[in-house]
Amino acid sequence: MTVEVKSIKVICPTCRKEKGIEIPVFLVNEAADGVLKVQIPQGACCPEHSFMAFVDKKFVVRGYQNADIEFKLGGQKERVVADKKDEGLKDFSVTDMVNTIGPDICAVILRGVLVGIPVLFLDTFDLYERVAKTVMLLRDMESDDLVITGEKITRDDLKDKKVRRNNALIVVPLYKAIMRSPFQEGLNTRFESDLLNEATQLPDRTSQIVFLRKEMVKISKIIDEFIKFLKGTDKLYEEDIPAYTREKFNYKLDHKNIDVIKQIIEFKHDKKLAQKIISKSLDKIRTDLW
């Protein structure tokens, strides 16, 4: 099946190197908000950096987003796609998912899991079954404490009104793209990127799955406790969150990753509760103004 494509020029936002890439026309046309999010992996544009490019319906790059972290894949050795043609679904690891879809998109997938939305993977006649393998990986990650809705869809399913209404994240693995996303621009997925980076250092698929499952269940339970705490207080300083999680939950949360708590509470639970989480400097400005 022939897919119509258009060429665009991308520029690495870090080193400014340029490269032409081809984008399937249907992906842009079907993008829900008029913007297709494309992962440009390390080596595709420049040898050192990966980033996201945002392509509008006129095939103009509207902006870029640097990767939260640059992955140095270890543990399980990276395999080229040709070597994975005949592998079984159960041989597809977290390392393979990161290589196949891109680290930034995988981080958004984990955020989708944490907020409980459907994560749908568009099947595009991929001989190497990237979609089936990714769905199987997510299903194996599920537990009683971690419910994951990961499913394969077709282009015909995109016309289904239910797909349009259910606030789903739609990923296209073959083209390393996010077609539709319920998340706003500026989403901070550094927490999820850190988890993926740690997982890819582990030696096998099973240990990677167990690690991600454990960490996602843990942060979900911590967020539930934060919700209870916020219901009984007027405000919570962002700067106090790392110490609070360490003392109360024996959990080390890097200060650069505290956005995961506020953003998940805002998206999944209660925006007003999330607004109680503020920085000390902002609180001082408000106090001085009053």
Secondary structure, 3 states (H helix, E strand, C coil): CCCCEEEEEEECCCCCCEEEEEEEHHHHHHCCCCEEEEEECCCCCCCCCCEEEEEECCCCEEEEEECCCCCCCCCCCCCCHHHHCCCCHHHCCHHHHHHHHCHHHHHHHHHHHHHCCCEEEECCCCCCCHHHHHHHHHHHHCECCECCCEEEECCHHHHCHHHHHCCCEEEEHHHCEEEECCCCCCCCCHHHHHHHHHHCCCCCHHHHHHHHHHHHHHHHHHHHHHHHHHHCCCCEEHHHHHHHHHHHHCCCCCHHHCHHHHHHHHHHHCHHHHCCEECHHHHHHHHHHC
